[in-house]
Amino acid sequence: MALMGTVNDLIDVRVDEAASEIRDLTAGLSKAPRRIPTVYGYDERGSELYAQICDLETYYPYRAEWALLTRNVDAICDRANVKEIVELGSGTATKSELLLKRASAISQVPLRYVPIDVSEEMLRKTSARLADSIDGLEIRPIAGDYHSGLSVVGQQPKASRLFLFMGSSLGNMSEQKRRELLEDIKSAGRPGDLMVVGVDFDKSRSTLETAYNDPPECDLWHNFLTNRLTCLNRAFDGDFNPSVFNSRLTYNTDARRMEAQIWPRLDIKFHLADLNLRGVIKAGERVIVDTSHKFKHDELNELLDTTGMRIMDAHEEPTVKYSLLLVEMM
Ligand SMILES: C[S@@+](CC[C@H](N)C(=O)[O-])C[C@H]1O[C@@H](n2cnc3c(N)ncnc32)[C@H](O)[C@@H]1O
């Protein structure tokens, strides 16, 4: 009879972070250029849409990371020799599954997996699937944002940990938040712990804009971006009409970031009743709903260096300038 993994009770820390998320949202919607924080993109539907985007031929970050992991999973696991894998923004964990299977197979003790994600539904689904497919895996899901999830991890007894932060998610935050996050990861771990991080580097505008927009006859990206309005309606008793919005992702070459913008085709009034927040968005006014920074090597080295981390191994997919790095905490 096959042994299965186990899923512990989900720890929900989303209440703790609601106040700061709401502050960011209120500030973001109140002044131009308006912004909706990325975290509002991942309800159940948003997570499903992102998973479907990963299947698009054109979306190289997923394909590159998959290829890099497939080629290097043994080397990474041999180096890491861990008892616990903590994943930030686990999503469907399809790539992480490669690593979990290998790490679990070579571990002398049952491997623990701690997925952290804001999307509770996805977290539950992913945990159940992994428990079905990896014998002996002990799963401790945490529903919450990176910061709150890591503070729970930091309160647990120290173990030899491998952190996973894939999907180029490091690029989805501001420079200050990137630094703060790496510091949070360091505090949750101990010297010698490792992190696998997927990093996307600067490249041509045309490669990026092809990867981050819908191919003909497809509206996955469009639905993924406008779904944020539906999330806000549900969370805060709002009245946005997503169907009057257009969308586009463009590369801001000076800032080296992809900017996901949505804009209404006509002037709209909006009201988020629970936040007592009202406003008018003019026809054509761009609202930024996501960004994805593209790194330079020097910039990344400086970021890791100043947060007390160093690159042990760099696996690169040169055709698309995407890397999977194994990083050590000093
Ligand atoms: C770009 S997807 C990457 C998913 C997966 N790691 C991969 O590589 O395919 C980002 C994931 O992080 C989660 N997420 C986004 N912002 C988050 C935050 N601030 N805290 C925790 N999870 C977050 C989303 O729900 C989503 O599952």
The ligand as an SDF file (V2000), in Angstrom:
LIG
                    3D

 27 29  0  0  0  0  0  0  0  0999 V2000
    3.7040   34.6200  -10.2070 C   0  0  0  0  0  0  0  0  0  0  0  0
    2.8410   33.4100   -9.2590 S   0  0  0  0  0  0  0  0  0  0  0  0
    4.1360   32.2000   -9.0640 C   0  0  0  0  0  0  0  0  0  0  0  0
    3.6030   30.8540   -8.6740 C   0  0  0  0  0  0  0  0  0  0  0  0
    4.6710   29.7540   -8.5400 C   0  0  0  0  0  0  0  0  0  0  0  0
    5.6490   30.0790   -7.5140 N   0  0  0  0  0  0  0  0  0  0  0  0
    5.3690   29.5400   -9.8610 C   0  0  0  0  0  0  0  0  0  0  0  0
    6.5880   29.7390   -9.9050 O   0  0  0  0  0  0  0  0  0  0  0  0
    4.7220   29.1380  -10.8250 O   0  0  0  0  0  0  0  0  0  0  0  0
    2.8000   34.2160   -7.7140 C   0  0  0  0  0  0  0  0  0  0  0  0
    2.1820   33.4040   -6.5750 C   0  0  0  0  0  0  0  0  0  0  0  0
    2.4210   34.1220   -5.3690 O   0  0  0  0  0  0  0  0  0  0  0  0
    1.2210   34.3920   -4.6810 C   0  0  0  0  0  0  0  0  0  0  0  0
    1.3940   35.7460   -4.1450 N   0  0  0  0  0  0  0  0  0  0  0  0
    1.4140   36.9230   -4.8100 C   0  0  0  0  0  0  0  0  0  0  0  0
    1.6900   37.9410   -3.9880 N   0  0  0  0  0  0  0  0  0  0  0  0
    1.8520   37.3850   -2.7530 C   0  0  0  0  0  0  0  0  0  0  0  0
    2.1710   37.8990   -1.4760 C   0  0  0  0  0  0  0  0  0  0  0  0
    2.3900   39.2130   -1.2940 N   0  0  0  0  0  0  0  0  0  0  0  0
    2.2720   37.0440   -0.4360 N   0  0  0  0  0  0  0  0  0  0  0  0
    2.0560   35.6970   -0.6120 C   0  0  0  0  0  0  0  0  0  0  0  0
    1.7510   35.1450   -1.7940 N   0  0  0  0  0  0  0  0  0  0  0  0
    1.6540   35.9790   -2.8510 C   0  0  0  0  0  0  0  0  0  0  0  0
    0.1070   34.2560   -5.6930 C   0  0  0  0  0  0  0  0  0  0  0  0
   -1.1070   33.8450   -5.1110 O   0  0  0  0  0  0  0  0  0  0  0  0
    0.6750   33.2310   -6.6670 C   0  0  0  0  0  0  0  0  0  0  0  0
    0.3290   31.9190   -6.3050 O   0  0  0  0  0  0  0  0  0  0  0  0
  1  2  1  0
  2  3  1  0
  2 10  1  0
  3  4  1  0
  4  5  1  0
  5  6  1  0
  5  7  1  0
  7  8  2  0
  7  9  1  0
 10 11  1  0
 11 12  1  0
 11 26  1  0
 12 13  1  0
 13 14  1  0
 13 24  1  0
 14 15  1  0
 14 23  1  0
 15 16  2  0
 16 17  1  0
 17 18  1  0
 17 23  2  0
 18 19  1  0
 18 20  2  0
 20 21  1  0
 21 22  2  0
 22 23  1  0
 24 25  1  0
 24 26  1  0
 26 27  1  0
M  CHG  2   2   1   9  -1
M  END
$$$$
